[in-house]
Amino acid sequence: MIETLVVGGVVLAVLVLGNLWLTFAIVGRVRTLQEMMNNQLILRDPLLPQKGETVGRFEATTMDGETFTDAALKEGKTLIGFFATGCRVCASVRKQLVESPPGMPLMAFIEGDPDDPDTLAVGASLKHMAKVALLSDGDSVTRAIKQAGYPTLVIVDKGVVAASGHYLHEVFS
């Protein structure tokens, strides 16, 4: 009987020490993350286009039937946005753009089925302020600009990436 109590006590002590070690590890990690946030060392998505990269060659047809190419990006600044239907973050970013236009030309690319009413509604919501084109799988635009998920926002200045991010505050900071 005593042996059982001793073994149980040892097992309990090992579990308590393991739990204590894990707690200290978590507290240390939280402190590190808190310091990063305080120092504004927010991690950046490594798949986003990098500042200084040149935009590759592409050609797209807008919902109005116009042709839009990389040549149009070589004049001044342009904001390019990649959006998907059914994406809540995309809807939030689009709403911010509509409420407070960026003050530069906007080119919006929308991932979705061209026969889907939701895709057409997303395009219509931006059409008054942007050139809007629909994306397809393997589209030359996504390769040329290195789109990294949805939403992706890229400011292009004279054919070169000036800023990129998933949120407006990341590209306009």
NUDREN-626955 format. One line per field, with one value per residue: x, y, z of N, C-alpha, C in turn. Coordinates in nm, 2 decimals. Layout:
! residues N
n_xx = X/...
n_yy = Y/...
n_zz = Z/...
ca_xx = X/...
ca_yy = Y/...
ca_zz = Z/...
c_xx = X/...
c_yy = Y/...
c_zz = Z/...
This chain:
! residues 173
n_xx = 0.08/0.19/0.39/0.24/0.13/0.37/0.46/0.24/0.26/0.51/0.45/0.25/0.40/0.58/0.40/0.30/0.54/0.59/0.37/0.41/0.65/0.55/0.37/0.54/0.68/0.48/0.41/0.65/0.65/0.42/0.50/0.71/0.57/0.41/0.60/0.69/0.46/0.44/0.67/0.60/0.67/0.55/0.48/0.53/0.36/0.53/0.48/0.38/0.41/0.72/0.86/1.00/1.01/0.97/0.67/0.55/0.47/0.14/-0.20/-0.53/-0.89/-1.13/-1.45/-1.60/-1.51/-1.27/-0.92/-0.66/-0.33/0.00/0.15/0.00/0.05/0.29/0.28/0.27/0.10/-0.08/-0.34/-0.38/-0.61/-0.69/-0.96/-1.20/-1.51/-1.74/-1.55/-1.49/-1.31/-1.23/-1.46/-1.49/-1.26/-1.32/-1.54/-1.43/-1.27/-1.47/-1.60/-1.39/-1.22/-0.91/-0.76/-0.61/-0.57/-0.76/-0.74/-0.92/-0.92/-1.12/-1.18/-1.38/-1.68/-1.78/-2.05/-2.18/-2.40/-2.32/-2.04/-2.07/-2.20/-2.01/-1.82/-1.98/-2.00/-1.76/-1.72/-1.78/-1.56/-1.33/-1.13/-1.25/-1.18/-1.22/-1.08/-0.91/-0.82/-0.47/-0.41/-0.25/-0.22/-0.21/0.04/0.21/0.19/0.22/0.02/-0.10/-0.30/-0.63/-0.78/-0.55/-0.35/-0.18/0.03/0.14/0.40/0.50/0.54/0.67/0.66/0.54/0.43/0.27/0.01/-0.23/-0.43/-0.57/-0.44/-0.19/-0.08/-0.10/0.06
n_yy = -0.12/0.13/0.15/0.20/0.45/0.60/0.57/0.69/0.95/1.03/1.02/1.22/1.44/1.46/1.53/1.77/1.93/1.92/2.06/2.31/2.38/2.40/2.61/2.83/2.84/2.92/3.17/3.31/3.31/3.47/3.71/3.77/3.81/4.02/4.22/4.25/4.35/4.59/4.72/4.75/4.55/4.40/4.09/4.03/3.92/3.68/3.61/3.82/4.07/4.23/4.55/4.74/4.55/4.48/4.50/4.23/4.13/4.15/4.10/4.20/4.18/4.42/4.44/4.60/4.55/4.67/4.66/4.60/4.65/4.58/4.80/5.03/5.07/5.20/5.46/5.70/5.64/5.35/5.18/4.84/4.59/4.27/4.06/3.83/3.66/3.60/3.63/3.76/3.94/4.06/4.19/4.38/4.54/4.63/4.78/4.99/5.11/5.21/5.39/5.56/5.67/5.59/5.80/5.77/5.60/5.30/4.95/4.67/4.33/4.04/3.73/3.48/3.32/3.42/3.40/3.40/3.57/3.69/3.74/3.93/4.13/4.21/4.32/4.52/4.69/4.82/4.93/5.20/5.34/5.22/5.03/4.71/4.37/4.02/3.74/3.44/3.09/3.06/3.30/3.56/3.80/3.74/3.61/3.81/4.01/3.89/3.80/3.74/3.56/3.65/3.94/4.10/4.39/4.62/4.88/5.03/5.21/5.37/5.12/4.97/4.80/4.97/4.94/4.69/4.47/4.31/4.47/4.80/4.98/4.88/4.93/5.20/5.32
n_zz = 0.00/0.08/-0.11/-0.34/-0.28/-0.28/-0.54/-0.67/-0.57/-0.67/-0.95/-0.96/-0.88/-1.09/-1.30/-1.20/-1.21/-1.48/-1.58/-1.46/-1.59/-1.86/-1.83/-1.76/-2.00/-2.18/-2.07/-2.11/-2.39/-2.45/-2.33/-2.51/-2.75/-2.67/-2.64/-2.90/-3.02/-2.88/-2.97/-3.23/-3.41/-3.61/-3.77/-4.11/-4.40/-4.58/-4.84/-4.98/-5.24/-5.26/-5.16/-5.41/-5.61/-5.95/-6.14/-6.33/-6.67/-6.79/-6.90/-6.89/-6.91/-6.85/-6.67/-6.83/-7.08/-7.15/-7.22/-7.00/-6.92/-6.80/-6.88/-6.82/-6.56/-6.54/-6.53/-6.29/-5.97/-5.87/-5.71/-5.65/-5.61/-5.48/-5.46/-5.32/-5.37/-5.10/-4.90/-4.59/-4.49/-4.72/-4.80/-4.59/-4.64/-4.90/-4.84/-4.68/-4.88/-5.05/-4.88/-4.82/-5.07/-5.23/-5.35/-5.57/-5.89/-5.91/-5.94/-5.95/-5.89/-5.91/-5.77/-5.88/-6.01/-6.32/-6.39/-6.15/-5.94/-5.70/-5.75/-5.95/-5.82/-5.63/-5.81/-5.92/-5.70/-5.68/-5.93/-5.99/-5.90/-5.98/-6.21/-6.30/-6.30/-6.37/-6.22/-6.33/-6.30/-6.27/-6.39/-6.57/-6.43/-6.15/-6.14/-6.23/-6.05/-5.81/-5.62/-5.29/-5.15/-5.02/-4.89/-5.11/-5.13/-5.33/-5.39/-5.67/-5.81/-6.09/-6.22/-6.03/-5.72/-5.45/-5.20/-5.00/-4.88/-4.66/-4.56/-4.56/-4.39/-4.39/-4.64/-4.66/-4.47
ca_xx = 0.00/0.28/0.46/0.14/0.13/0.49/0.46/0.14/0.32/0.61/0.38/0.19/0.51/0.63/0.30/0.30/0.66/0.57/0.27/0.48/0.74/0.47/0.32/0.65/0.71/0.37/0.42/0.76/0.61/0.33/0.58/0.78/0.47/0.37/0.71/0.68/0.35/0.47/0.77/0.54/0.75/0.44/0.53/0.48/0.34/0.65/0.44/0.33/0.51/0.82/0.89/1.11/1.00/0.90/0.55/0.57/0.38/0.01/-0.31/-0.66/-1.00/-1.22/-1.59/-1.66/-1.45/-1.15/-0.80/-0.58/-0.20/0.11/0.19/-0.08/0.11/0.42/0.25/0.21/0.07/-0.20/-0.37/-0.43/-0.67/-0.73/-1.07/-1.28/-1.65/-1.75/-1.44/-1.54/-1.21/-1.23/-1.58/-1.45/-1.16/-1.39/-1.63/-1.34/-1.23/-1.58/-1.62/-1.28/-1.15/-0.77/-0.70/-0.53/-0.64/-0.77/-0.76/-0.97/-0.93/-1.21/-1.18/-1.52/-1.74/-1.85/-2.20/-2.23/-2.45/-2.23/-1.92/-2.11/-2.23/-1.88/-1.77/-2.06/-1.98/-1.63/-1.71/-1.79/-1.44/-1.22/-1.14/-1.27/-1.16/-1.24/-0.96/-0.93/-0.70/-0.34/-0.42/-0.12/-0.21/-0.16/0.18/0.29/0.19/0.25/-0.09/-0.08/-0.42/-0.73/-0.74/-0.41/-0.35/-0.05/0.05/0.25/0.45/0.57/0.57/0.74/0.58/0.58/0.38/0.18/-0.04/-0.37/-0.52/-0.54/-0.34/-0.05/-0.02/-0.10/0.12
ca_yy = 0.00/0.24/0.16/0.26/0.59/0.66/0.58/0.79/1.08/1.06/1.05/1.35/1.54/1.48/1.60/1.91/2.00/1.94/2.16/2.43/2.41/2.45/2.74/2.93/2.85/3.00/3.31/3.36/3.34/3.58/3.83/3.80/3.86/4.15/4.32/4.27/4.44/4.72/4.78/4.75/4.46/4.30/4.01/4.06/3.80/3.67/3.59/3.95/4.14/4.31/4.68/4.75/4.45/4.52/4.42/4.15/4.15/4.09/4.16/4.16/4.25/4.46/4.40/4.68/4.51/4.74/4.59/4.67/4.58/4.63/4.93/5.13/5.09/5.26/5.61/5.73/5.54/5.28/5.08/4.72/4.51/4.13/4.03/3.71/3.66/3.52/3.66/3.87/4.05/4.14/4.28/4.49/4.63/4.70/4.89/5.10/5.17/5.28/5.50/5.66/5.63/5.61/5.92/5.73/5.50/5.16/4.84/4.56/4.19/3.97/3.59/3.43/3.27/3.53/3.38/3.41/3.70/3.75/3.80/4.05/4.23/4.26/4.40/4.64/4.77/4.89/4.97/5.34/5.40/5.13/4.93/4.59/4.26/3.90/3.65/3.30/3.01/3.07/3.43/3.63/3.91/3.69/3.58/3.93/4.10/3.80/3.80/3.64/3.54/3.75/4.04/4.15/4.52/4.66/5.01/5.03/5.34/5.36/4.98/4.91/4.78/5.07/4.89/4.58/4.42/4.26/4.57/4.93/5.05/4.83/4.99/5.35/5.37
ca_zz = 0.00/0.09/-0.24/-0.43/-0.25/-0.32/-0.69/-0.71/-0.53/-0.77/-1.08/-0.94/-0.87/-1.23/-1.37/-1.16/-1.26/-1.63/-1.60/-1.42/-1.70/-1.97/-1.79/-1.78/-2.15/-2.24/-2.02/-2.18/-2.53/-2.44/-2.31/-2.64/-2.85/-2.63/-2.67/-3.05/-3.05/-2.82/-3.06/-3.36/-3.50/-3.66/-3.88/-4.25/-4.48/-4.67/-4.98/-5.04/-5.32/-5.18/-5.21/-5.51/-5.71/-6.07/-6.18/-6.45/-6.78/-6.78/-6.97/-6.83/-6.97/-6.74/-6.69/-6.93/-7.20/-7.18/-7.20/-6.90/-6.92/-6.71/-6.93/-6.76/-6.43/-6.55/-6.52/-6.16/-5.87/-5.88/-5.61/-5.71/-5.50/-5.52/-5.37/-5.35/-5.32/-4.98/-4.81/-4.50/-4.48/-4.85/-4.79/-4.50/-4.71/-5.01/-4.77/-4.65/-5.00/-5.10/-4.79/-4.83/-5.19/-5.20/-5.41/-5.69/-5.97/-5.84/-6.03/-5.87/-5.95/-5.83/-5.80/-5.87/-6.13/-6.39/-6.39/-6.01/-5.90/-5.59/-5.81/-6.03/-5.72/-5.58/-5.92/-5.93/-5.58/-5.70/-6.07/-6.00/-5.86/-6.02/-6.33/-6.24/-6.39/-6.30/-6.23/-6.36/-6.25/-6.35/-6.45/-6.58/-6.33/-6.02/-6.15/-6.26/-5.93/-5.70/-5.53/-5.18/-5.08/-5.03/-4.99/-5.13/-5.18/-5.38/-5.45/-5.78/-5.85/-6.21/-6.25/-5.92/-5.60/-5.35/-5.07/-5.02/-4.75/-4.67/-4.51/-4.60/-4.30/-4.42/-4.76/-4.65/-4.34
c_xx = 0.09/0.35/0.37/0.13/0.25/0.50/0.36/0.19/0.42/0.55/0.32/0.29/0.56/0.53/0.29/0.42/0.65/0.47/0.33/0.57/0.66/0.41/0.42/0.68/0.60/0.38/0.54/0.72/0.51/0.40/0.66/0.69/0.42/0.48/0.71/0.57/0.38/0.58/0.73/0.62/0.65/0.50/0.46/0.46/0.45/0.61/0.39/0.45/0.60/0.84/1.01/1.10/0.92/0.78/0.58/0.46/0.25/-0.09/-0.44/-0.77/-1.10/-1.37/-1.66/-1.60/-1.32/-1.03/-0.71/-0.45/-0.11/0.16/0.12/-0.02/0.24/0.40/0.19/0.19/-0.07/-0.22/-0.43/-0.48/-0.71/-0.84/-1.14/-1.42/-1.65/-1.64/-1.48/-1.44/-1.21/-1.35/-1.55/-1.36/-1.23/-1.48/-1.54/-1.30/-1.35/-1.61/-1.52/-1.19/-1.00/-0.70/-0.60/-0.61/-0.65/-0.81/-0.80/-0.98/-1.02/-1.21/-1.33/-1.57/-1.81/-2.00/-2.26/-2.28/-2.37/-2.11/-1.96/-2.14/-2.11/-1.82/-1.85/-2.03/-1.85/-1.63/-1.71/-1.66/-1.31/-1.24/-1.15/-1.26/-1.18/-1.11/-1.00/-0.81/-0.58/-0.34/-0.28/-0.11/-0.16/-0.01/0.26/0.30/0.22/0.15/-0.07/-0.20/-0.52/-0.76/-0.59/-0.42/-0.20/-0.05/0.17/0.28/0.54/0.63/0.65/0.66/0.64/0.54/0.28/0.13/-0.18/-0.47/-0.48/-0.43/-0.20/0.01/-0.02/-0.04/0.25
c_yy = 0.13/0.26/0.23/0.41/0.66/0.68/0.69/0.93/1.12/1.10/1.19/1.46/1.57/1.56/1.75/1.99/2.02/2.05/2.30/2.47/2.47/2.59/2.85/2.95/2.94/3.15/3.38/3.40/3.46/3.71/3.87/3.87/4.00/4.26/4.35/4.37/4.58/4.79/4.78/4.66/4.35/4.23/4.03/3.93/3.79/3.65/3.71/4.00/4.23/4.45/4.68/4.65/4.51/4.43/4.36/4.19/4.08/4.17/4.11/4.24/4.29/4.42/4.48/4.65/4.58/4.64/4.67/4.59/4.65/4.77/5.05/5.16/5.17/5.42/5.64/5.62/5.48/5.18/4.96/4.64/4.37/4.09/3.90/3.72/3.56/3.54/3.78/3.98/4.13/4.24/4.40/4.59/4.70/4.81/5.01/5.18/5.26/5.40/5.60/5.62/5.67/5.73/5.89/5.63/5.37/5.06/4.72/4.43/4.11/3.82/3.54/3.39/3.39/3.52/3.39/3.55/3.77/3.81/3.93/4.16/4.29/4.36/4.53/4.74/4.86/4.96/5.13/5.41/5.33/5.06/4.79/4.47/4.13/3.81/3.51/3.22/3.03/3.20/3.50/3.74/3.86/3.66/3.71/4.02/4.02/3.81/3.70/3.63/3.65/3.81/4.06/4.29/4.56/4.80/5.00/5.17/5.33/5.22/4.91/4.90/4.88/5.02/4.78/4.53/4.36/4.35/4.70/5.00/5.00/4.89/5.14/5.40/5.44
c_zz = 0.00/-0.05/-0.34/-0.41/-0.29/-0.47/-0.74/-0.68/-0.63/-0.91/-1.07/-0.94/-1.01/-1.31/-1.33/-1.21/-1.41/-1.66/-1.56/-1.54/-1.82/-1.95/-1.81/-1.92/-2.21/-2.20/-2.09/-2.33/-2.54/-2.42/-2.44/-2.74/-2.80/-2.66/-2.82/-3.08/-3.00/-2.91/-3.20/-3.46/-3.55/-3.78/-4.01/-4.32/-4.59/-4.82/-5.05/-5.13/-5.24/-5.25/-5.30/-5.62/-5.83/-6.10/-6.32/-6.56/-6.76/-6.87/-6.91/-6.90/-6.85/-6.77/-6.79/-7.07/-7.24/-7.15/-7.10/-6.90/-6.82/-6.75/-6.86/-6.62/-6.43/-6.54/-6.38/-6.07/-5.89/-5.77/-5.68/-5.59/-5.56/-5.41/-5.41/-5.30/-5.20/-4.88/-4.72/-4.49/-4.61/-4.85/-4.70/-4.57/-4.82/-4.95/-4.74/-4.77/-5.06/-5.01/-4.80/-4.95/-5.17/-5.26/-5.52/-5.76/-5.89/-5.95/-5.94/-5.95/-5.86/-5.87/-5.78/-6.01/-6.20/-6.41/-6.26/-5.98/-5.79/-5.65/-5.88/-5.93/-5.66/-5.69/-5.93/-5.81/-5.60/-5.84/-6.08/-5.97/-5.91/-6.15/-6.26/-6.34/-6.31/-6.33/-6.27/-6.31/-6.34/-6.43/-6.46/-6.48/-6.20/-6.03/-6.16/-6.13/-5.80/-5.58/-5.42/-5.10/-5.10/-4.90/-5.00/-5.19/-5.21/-5.43/-5.55/-5.82/-5.97/-6.24/-6.14/-5.79/-5.50/-5.21/-5.10/-4.88/-4.77/-4.62/-4.55/-4.52/-4.33/-4.54/-4.75/-4.52/-4.37
